[in-house]
Amino acid sequence: MFKRLLKVLVVGVLVLLAVLIAFFVIWTQFDYKHSQEVENLGVPKQAIQKDGYLLFQPSDNSDIKGGYIIYQGAKVDAMAYGYYAQ
C-alpha cells in the first residue's frame, strides 16, 4: 500500500514538473507587441529612433520642462509604451 502511494505521488510530481516546463518553454517563445490602439493614435510616426532608443517628442513646439524615461521590460515591445507618450 505504501509503495503504491509513493509511486502515484512520484508520478504526479513528475507530470506536474513536465507541465510546468512545457508551459515555460511555450511562454518564452511569445513577445508582447504593441496594440492597434497605439497605431491608431499615430504614435509610430512620432517615434524617433535615436542611438537604439525610441524618442517621443510632442507635436507642438512647446517648452518642455520635464519628461519620463520608460525602460522596456518583461518581453514587451518598446513601441507598446508609446501610448504613455501621448
C-alpha positions as CSV (number, residue, x, y, z in Angstrom):
1,M,0.0,0.0,0.0
2,F,2.8,2.4,0.9
3,K,4.8,1.6,-2.2
4,R,1.8,2.3,-4.4
5,L,1.0,5.6,-2.7
6,L,4.7,6.6,-3.1
7,K,4.6,5.6,-6.8
8,V,1.5,7.6,-7.5
9,L,3.0,10.6,-5.7
10,V,6.2,10.4,-7.7
11,V,4.4,10.1,-11.0
12,G,2.1,13.0,-10.1
13,V,5.1,15.3,-9.2
14,L,6.9,14.3,-12.5
15,V,3.8,15.1,-14.5
16,L,3.4,18.4,-12.8
17,L,7.0,19.2,-13.4
18,A,6.7,18.3,-17.1
19,V,3.6,20.5,-17.5
20,L,5.4,23.5,-15.8
21,I,8.5,23.1,-18.0
22,A,6.3,22.8,-21.2
23,F,4.4,26.0,-20.1
24,F,7.6,27.9,-19.5
25,V,9.1,26.8,-22.9
26,I,6.0,27.9,-24.7
27,W,5.7,31.2,-22.8
28,T,9.3,32.2,-23.7
29,Q,8.5,31.9,-27.4
30,F,6.0,34.8,-27.4
31,D,6.7,38.5,-27.2
32,Y,4.1,41.2,-26.4
33,K,3.5,43.5,-29.3
34,H,2.1,47.0,-29.3
35,S,-1.7,47.2,-29.8
36,Q,-3.7,48.5,-32.7
37,E,-4.7,51.4,-30.4
38,V,-1.1,52.7,-30.4
39,E,-1.0,52.7,-34.2
40,N,-4.4,54.5,-34.4
41,L,-3.0,57.3,-32.3
42,G,-0.2,57.8,-34.8
43,V,2.5,57.0,-32.2
44,P,4.8,55.0,-34.5
45,K,5.0,58.1,-36.8
46,Q,6.0,60.3,-33.8
47,A,8.7,57.9,-32.5
48,I,12.3,58.8,-33.5
49,Q,14.9,56.1,-33.4
50,K,18.0,57.6,-31.7
51,D,21.0,55.6,-30.5
52,G,19.0,52.4,-30.3
53,Y,16.2,54.1,-28.2
54,L,12.8,55.4,-29.1
55,L,12.3,59.1,-28.5
56,F,8.8,60.6,-28.4
57,Q,8.6,64.4,-28.8
58,P,5.4,66.5,-28.7
59,S,3.9,67.6,-32.0
60,D,3.8,71.2,-30.9
61,N,6.9,73.3,-30.2
62,S,6.1,73.9,-26.5
63,D,8.7,74.3,-23.9
64,I,9.4,71.0,-22.3
65,K,10.1,71.3,-18.6
66,G,10.3,67.6,-17.8
67,G,9.9,64.2,-19.1
68,Y,9.7,60.5,-18.4
69,I,12.2,57.7,-19.0
70,I,10.4,54.4,-19.5
71,Y,12.5,51.2,-19.6
72,Q,11.1,48.4,-21.6
73,G,10.9,45.0,-19.9
74,A,9.1,41.7,-19.5
75,K,9.4,40.9,-23.2
76,V,7.3,43.9,-24.2
77,D,7.8,45.7,-27.5
78,A,9.2,49.2,-26.9
79,M,6.5,50.7,-29.1
80,A,3.9,49.4,-26.7
81,Y,4.9,52.2,-24.2
82,G,4.2,54.8,-26.9
83,Y,0.7,55.1,-25.6
84,Y,2.0,56.8,-22.5
85,A,3.9,59.3,-24.6
86,Q,0.7,60.9,-25.7
